[in-house]
Amino acid sequence: MNIYSTNMHSTNIYSMNMHSMKLRTFVIAFVSIVAIGCTGRRDIISENIHNAEIQLGHLLEASEAGDTLRIPSTYKDGEIQFVPTDDWVSGFFAGTLWYMYELTGDEKWAEHAQRHTEILHDIQYLKWHHDVGFMVYDSYGNGLRLKHLPGYDTVLVNTARSLSTRFRPKAGILQSWNVVNNGWQSLRGWKCPVIIDNMMNLELLFKVSEMTGDPIYRNIAISHADKTLENHYRDDFSTYHVVDYDDETGAIRRRCTAQGIADESRWARGQAWSIYGFTVAYRFTKDERYLQRAKDVANYLFVTEDNMPEDLVPLWDFDVEEFSAQMPQPDYFEKYGQIRDASSAAIICSALYELYWDTKDEFYKAKADKIVGSLSSPAYRAQPGTNGGFILMHSVGSIPHGSSIDVPLNYADYYFLEALLRKRKIEEGIAPVE
């Protein structure tokens, strides 16, 4: 999705008291070890929930210190970084807290989730970028689903209305980024850019159509999905990051990238959004074309091409070595060629669980289970009391922009917990998505 917004100057930094943090963690972990010794080894879901409780407890302490709630986004150089409410990642922390409530049943997580959700109230009127689906559906959407809180439905409807203003009828798509006077986006020569990430915002539109009975939101979502299906993919089912349209004629002006290493490269998180987005589109429409595209992309990653490493946590771009010579820095591959992206793995994992439920193909569940195992290992999951309180290490925001390189990211944690939740439901014989 967007890298950090142009309002990055308003990011706040909070220095953690690491000594006290580690001391508290040691006490909690010691008690837990004793408990585990009495009850036997925890299963992987329970163990991850326990770890998340410790980590997110530290993040809550930092985010709720003082008079103003803050939104943690990453941890860098020993400091938690916070983002403003209009940043594209602003809804993920609230969503993570809602998932903790769902995973544990502990009301304290719902209380914290509600507070962190409602600071996003004004996002329902935001029209200058497309990411409101992430920001509001992950927060208010989960809150409405789990607690039926009053007014949350209104926020979702208003957000869908705001997102719909970005629909360009002649092109049949939702415009992702504005390009006039909009930072680096204005320098790319784009007219109406659409990024594969935008598929993730369709869930909001589909849901609001269900809630209101108004087909306009569903129709916009279907139009956007159809155009993405038609225009965003290569013959091998890998996806471009950006397709630039002429919003007056609908013609395609250019296919390129913003966060991948090159226009023709396969940016890992783009492939993740692709699988997830079309799985969601199938959920709401039962259109077999959408299911087939999700399967095609998954099969491309895991079967027809050798794209995934053994542990199934991808490099940030599958083609970083091939295209490194084109980069401004001559040592680009040496610097960035081996950097993994745990956030992409978590997104793919969550999508695969839903894809398994739709197809009953054990192949997808087996791959998802392996990703859970990898992300639960010391290679990617932080030790309690470290990583600023974030659960996963080694994610990537945007290497071409020098943003969030090999750090924890709040959306990696969000999709990891979502994957755990879906895994648990499936193994209990329950549909992973309501």
Order of alpha helices (4+ residues) and beta strands (2+ residues): beta-alpha-alpha-beta-beta-alpha-alpha-alpha-alpha-beta-beta-beta-alpha-alpha-beta-beta-alpha-alpha-alpha-alpha-alpha-alpha-beta-beta-alpha
